[in-house]
Every structure is written in structure tokens, then in C-alpha cells.
Amino acid sequence: MMKINVLTAVLLAAISVHSQPNINSWHLNTTGAKGKYWDNPGPILVTMSDSAGITKLCYSSSYVYVRTRDLAGNFTMGPSLNPNDPVAQNYTIRFPRNPVQQTGSQTAVPLGGGIGLAVNGVLLYGSRSADSYKSSTNNNSMTGDGKWHCDAWYNEKNTMDTSGNAHADPSGKYHYHANPKRLYTYPSTSHSPIMGYAIDGFPIYGPYGYSTATNSLSNVARMTSSYQLRSISTRTAYANGTITSPSGPNVSTSFPLGMYVEDYEYVNSSGTLDVMNGRYCVTPDYPAGTYAYFMTVDNTGNPAYPYLLAINYYGVVTAGDAGINFGNSAIPTTGVTCLTSVTKVGEIIKENENFLLYPNPVNEQLTIDLKNGDYKTYTVMDLLGHVVLKGHLNTGLGNITVEALDNGIYFIVLSNLDHDTQAVRFIKN
């Protein structure tokens, strides 16, 4: 059984790294692909000299370090009505591998600037733009009163590009405010993938999750915001009753409801998501459960406030990683492992030519069709390497009852008389 033990050690070593979604979700650029965008007028295709996607990915026991030039790695950016072209940045962003809830005063999502990173290397911005209402001039301005803040998507959606639904700010920082349409499928009957991570280390998913938060066998449903437009005609106070001085503009055709983020109020449990636009739940990537943010859209697929994150982060945010310090982390010279590729758990062990395993996923009975080879025994291990089942096989078809196993990912290791081993992953649901 020595070879099984060696294989177990190899599996565990691989799983300890690659089953971590905050490591394996990123689009690491392993080919040197360059950033591209369509420039107006024309449009003219511009190939940049800078690499797209994630250019370096390292991790320690506590953090994941992601380096990006802030150039989309999965599509050609542009064209858009935004006059600003993407400009390569130089960000290294640090995410905690074991994020925790902030139990004290929560950290506010900043006005402007990065709040997280999409898996394709593009910055994620919050729902508020840098503009606010300026009472002295009766318009919205970057030098506004700072009381009624413009909703970035509502006011700037027409400047988003047709390729990715993002745009560049005056400094050329390419970013999303909502709806990274190349990173998820709509509509869908499957749980949405991870689209990125917030700076507190918690994942941001697309719009679909399990209808029962802690049951992966429940139906998949669109996650819904618990924010609603207020029923107001004047802007003299926030939803919590705080009087604003100076006031905002009266609701009108020039200043319609929805122009400002303060036009919304949180109505507890009116949607499936909480005040941070997330929930504690199980997901395909976190079968044991995690807090997760969800990108919100309405029933037609259009972005719904607060889009990605709301006003505050759920988790603990290190001051050195956020706000004006966002993207300025340094990768340590010791104590880190840097990857040259990203391998997901399902890719660690390939399906074997000597046998078939079905159905996969499985609910009650797993069938092994021994096409080639003389495998006599099987061992089923969970992701921690614990043996949960083992037994003997006959030639031809073999059936293994797995109904009693907990839902999750397992490996079945087959051995012959010479102790040669083969392994395949399967999912119990």
C-alpha cells in the first residue's frame, strides 16, 4: 500500500493549495498575452506593450498577493463613449486567505478607487462615484457638497464599453462599477462563478446562488438586493432620518430618483441579501460555507443597486490594503510561494483511460466500468485525505454505494495486485 500512501500525500499537497478558491480563481497570464483595446474613432485596435490579466500570483499561509496591470485578460477592452483609454497600472493587491467578520465598527467602502479585484485582473469600484451634488451651482461635481453622492452606474452607464461593461477613469484606470458581463452567464440554472474578491478577502459571485443559503441541493435562484428606492420628493434627509445641510436637489426630471445612492434605503429581508449585499452560504467553491457578496441584477438582467458591494465591507479590512493604499502591497521575498499556473482541484487528476466512473456527480450508487487494467481494490478519500470507504472490485462493472457520504468532493483510488494506483475525482450530491 506504499504507493497509495504516496498518492495520498501528493493529493493532499495539491489540494492544500489548489482547493483554495482565493488562489485558484484568478486568470493568471501564463502566455505573455498583451492588453488590447478598441480606440475611438474608428474604432482602431490597439495592442499594448503591457501584459493583460494577472501577471503574478503568490501566497503565504495568511495572504494571497495578486499583481495586475489592470488590463482585462479575457477580452479586448472598448470601444466606449468614455474619452479615456485604458492605461497600464502597477498594482499588487493583498487579500487575506482566512477572512473574518468585522465585529466592531465596519470599514466604509471608499468613494472612488478600488474596493476589490475581478478575477481577470480588472479593478472593482464601488457604487458611488467621485461626484456629489453642489448646492451653490445646482449641479453634480467632484467638488460637490459631499452629502448626496452620485450613483456611478446610473450616471455613467452610457460611458461603459461594449466589450466588458467597464471604463477608464481620467488616469486610465480601467474598472467595473457593476455587471462584469464577461465573467458570468445570464440567465443561468447554475450557481454563478466567483467574479472577484473584495479587499476584505471575501468572494464576489455573479447573480445566482442556492435558493436555500446553506443547502447546495436546493434550486438555483437569482440573488436579490434588499435596497429599494425611497418614496421621496425632496432630498433633505437620509433614510435614517439624519438631516443633510445643505440639502440635495428636489426630485425632478433633471435630478431623478436613483441619481444618488442616498435615494435608496435598506429594507431588511426584502431581498435575499443583507445590508452589505451578501450572505453567509455554501457555494460550489466553499462547500463548508463562507460569507459571499453577490452581484445584483433585476429580473431583466440589468444592474440593480448596490451592484457589487454596498456602503460597508463585511470583513476586517487592513488599513494598509484599502483606500489610498489600495494596490500598493509588496510581495515578501521569503515565506511565499509564487505560481506559474493555476490548477483547479478537478484538474489535478485527469479522468483515466483504463476505467469509467459514473454518474458524476453521484447521489446514491457509483459505477466503475473497468475497461482496461486489473484493479482489485478501491479506496475513497475525502479532501482531507481521510479514508471513508474501501473494498474489493470484480472485473467488468463494479458498484459502490455512496449514499451515506456527506455532500462534497472525493477521490477514489484504484489499486491492482502490483500496487499500481489510479485516482479520479467525483462529487457526491
N, C-alpha and C positions, 0 to 999 in steps of 0.2 A: 504493500500500500504506500510505499515511499513516494511514488510518482503522484498519487492523489494528494498527499500532503504538500508536495512541491507545487502542484497546480493550485491547491487551496491558497498557499502563500502568495502566488502570483496574482490570483483573482483578488485577494484581499488588498494587495498593494495597489492594484489598478483601481479597484473600487474606492479605496480610501481617498483617491484623488478625483477620479472621473465621475463618481456618482454625486459629486458636489455641484449642484446646478450653478452656483455662483462662480465656478471655474469653467465648466464645460459649455455654458450657454453663449459665450462670446464668439463672434465671427473673426477669428484670428486670420490675418492675411499671411498665408504661407507661400504665396507665389510672387510677391512684389507688385501686385496689381496697383495701378495708379488711379487717383481720383479723376473723375470725368464730370463735366457739366455742360449743359446747353446754354450758350450765352446769347442774349438778345442784342441787337436784332439779328434776324436770320431764320431760325437760331443756328449758331455755329458751334460745332462740337469742339470743346477744349479738353485736351488731355494734360493733366497737371504733372509736375515732376515729383509730387509727393504721394506716398503710399496711402491707399484707402483702407477703411476698416480698422481693426485693432492691430497695431504694429508690434506690440509687446505685451505679454501676459505672464505674470509671475504671481506666486502665492507663498505665504508663510502659514504658520499654524493659526494666525489671527486675522490676516488680511489677504485680499486679492488686490493686486496692482494692475491697472489697465492703462496702457498707453495708446493714445489715439491722436491722429491729426485732424479729427473732426470732419472727415470726408466719408460719405456713405460708401460702404463696401459691397453693397448688394444691388446698386442701380446707378444710373447716370443722373446726376442732380440737374434740376432745372427742366425746361425754362419756366420763368415766372414773371410776374409784373413787378416784382421787387427789383429795384435798380442795383442791389448789392450782389456781387458774385461771391461764391464760397472762397475763403482763404484758408490755407492750411494753418492749423493751430499746433500747439505742442503741449498737450495735456497728459498728465499722469494722475489718475484718479484712484484713490484708495477706498475699498469697500470692506467693512468688517465681515469676516466669514461666519461669525456667530452673532448676528444682530440681536439686540434685546429691546424690549419696550421701554420707552421713556416714561417712568412713573411720576416724575416731577413735572416742572414746567416744560412744556413741549417747545421744540425749536420751530420757529416760523419758516415756511417756505419763502425764499427771498424774492424780492421784486427784481425781475430780470436775472440773467445769468443761469448757470447750470444748477439743476436740482438732482440730476442723475444722468445716466448714460444708456442709450439704446444699444442693443447687442451688436448692431452694425457699426458702432463707433461714432454715432451722431449724438450731439448733446440733447438732453431733455430740459426744457424750460417749464416754468410754472404757468398757471392760468392768468396771472396778472402781467400786463406789460409795464414798461417804464413810465408810461403816460398816466396822468391823472387830470381831473377837472381843475381848471384855473378860473376862479370866480371873477378875477379882475378883468379878464379878457373874454370870458364866456366861451372858452374852448378847451380842448384837451391838449396837454403839453407835457414835455419832460420836466418842465419847471412848474408843474401844477401844484395845487394845494396839498396833495398827498392824503386826501380824505376819501375821495371817490376814484378808485383805481380802474383803469380801462381793462376790460376783458380782452386778452391778447387775440384769442381765436375770433371772437365776434368782430373786432375792429380790423384785424389783419388777415383774415382768411383769404381774401382775394389776392393777396400777395404771395400765397404759398405756391410752390412749384407743382407742376403736373406730374412729376415723377415720384416724389416721395411725400408730398404734403408738408414740406418744410420750407424754410427760407433762411437767408443770411441776414444778420444784423449789420449795422454800419461798419463794424470791424471785420466783417466777413465770417463771423461765427455762424456756421450752419446749424440749425436746431429745429426741433419739433416743439409745438405747444400742445398738440392733440393729434390723434388719428394717424399714427405712422403706418399708412396703409400697406406698405410692402412687408410688414412684419407679422401680419395675422391674416386670417381668412374671414370674410363676412359675406353672407351668413354662413354659419357652420353648425354641425351637430357634434363637434368635438371640442374638448376643453382647449382654450386658446393657449398658445405658447408664451413663454417668457419673452417680453419685448425689451426689457431692460431692467436696470436696478436703480433704486433711489440711493442717495448718498448715505442713508442710514443702514444700507445693506439688505433691505427687504425687496423682493422681486416685484416687478410691474408686469401684469399679464394683459393680454388682449381682452375683448369684451365678454368672453364666455367662460363660465365656471360651472361647477356642480351645483344643482339646484338646492341640495342639502349640503351645507358647508363642509361637514365632516364625514360625508358618505360618498366615496368615489363610484359607487354603483348607482347613485341617483342620476336623474336625467341631466343633460347639459342645458343650461339656460343663459340668457343674456343677463349680465350683471347690471343693476340699475342704480343710478345716483339717488341719494336721499336729499339732494338740494333741489329747491323749487324757486321759480321767480316769485318775488313778493308782490302782493297786491297794493301797490303804492302809486301815487300820482305826483308826490313831492319827495325830494331827497334831503330831508332834514335830520334823519336819524338812521342808525344801523338797525339791523334786525333784533339786536339785543337791547335796544332802547337808548343806546348812547347817542346823545345829540352831537351832531357834527358842526363845527364852526371853522370856516364858513360852510354853508350848505352846498349841496350839489345842485345841478340844474333840475328844474321840473321835468317830469317825463313828457316827452313830446316827439314829434317826428324827427326833430334834429338830435334829440337825446333819448332814443327809445329805451324801453325796459330791456335789460340784458346788455347794455353797453358797458356797465360797470359790474365788477364782481360783487360789490355790496348790494346789487339788485337781487341777489339770491339769499335765501335763508335755508338753514338745515332743518329738516323736518324728520325727527327721529323715526327710524324704521319705515319711512315712506318708500324706500327702495331697499335693495339687498345689501347696500354698502353703508359703512359708517361715516362719521364726520371727516375722517381722513381720506375717504374714497377707497376703502379697503375692507378687509375682514380677515378673521382667523379661519383657516380652512385647510383641507387636504387638496393637493394638486398632483398631477402625474409626476412632477419633479420632486415634490415634497410629500410623499405618501404618509409620513408621520405627522404632517401638519406644519403650517407656518402662517405668519401674518403675510398678506399679499395685497398690494394695490391692484386695481383693475382699471383699464382704460374704458371710459363710459361713452356709449353712443345711444342715440334714440332708436325707436323701432323702425326707422328707415335707414339706419347706418350712419347718420350724421353725428358729429361730435356733440356730446351732452356735458354740460358743466358738472364737475370741475375738470373733466377731461382726463387728467392723469392723477395728480395729487391735488389735495385741497389746500387749506391755509397752513396746516402744520404737518410735520413729519410724525409718524407713529413711533419710530425708534430713536435710540440715542444717536445724536449727531455730534461728532468731534468737531470743535470749532476750527481746527486746522484743516479740515477737509471740505468745509462748506463756505458759502458766501463769497467774499473776495478771495478766499484761499482755495476755492474750488479748482481742482485740476493741477495744483501745484505740489502734489506729493512727490517724494523721491523714493525710488525703489532701493531698498537696502542692498548693500554689497555682500552681506552674509545673511544666512538664515532663510533664504528664499530659493524656490525652485522656479525656473522660467521654462515655459513650454514652447516647443517648436510646432506642435499640432494640438488640436483639441479632439479628444476621443470621448464619445458618449458611451455609457455603460453597454448599450445594445450593440456597440461596435467592437467591444473588447474580444468577444468570442464570436466568430462567424458561424453561421449555420453549416453543419457538417455534411459532406458529400456521402458519408457512409450510413447515415440514417436520417429519417424524417421525424419531426416532433409536431404533433397536432392534437387538438386545436391549440392555438397560441395567440391570444390569451385563452386560458382554460378555467372552467368553473368546477367541474366535478372529476372527470377522468381524462388523464393524459395518455395518448397513444404514441408508442415508439415503433416505428417501422424500420427494422434492421435490414437495410438494403445491402450493405457490404460489411464485412468485418464480423468477428465472433465475440461480441460483447456479452458478458455473462452477469455482471453486477451493475447496479446503479446506486448513486449517492446523490441526494438532493440537499443543497445547502442554501441558506438564506444569505442576505447581503453581508452579514457579519461573519460568515463562514461557519455558522452552526449547522450541524447535520440534523435535518428534520425528518428525513425518510431515507431508507436504504433497503435493498433487496436484490433478488436474482431475476434474470430475464430468460425467457425461452427464445428460440430462433424465430424469425419472422416478426409478427406483431406482438407487442407487449403493452399491457395496460397498467397504469399506476393511478390509484385513487388519491386525489389531492384535495378533496372537498373540505377536509378538516383544517387545511393550512390557512393561515391568515392571508388576506389580500396583500399582494406585493410582488416583488421581483425575486426570482430564484434561479439557481443554476443546477442543472442535472449533469452529473459527471458519470460517464460510462467507462467501464474497465473490462479488458479481456484477460485471458489466463496469463499473458506475458506482462500484465500490469500496465499496458499502454492505455492511455486515457484520452477521452474526447469529452468536450463540455459544450453545452448550449444553454442559453438563457431562455426562461419562459416567464410569463406573467400569470399569476393567479388572481382572478377577479370574481 
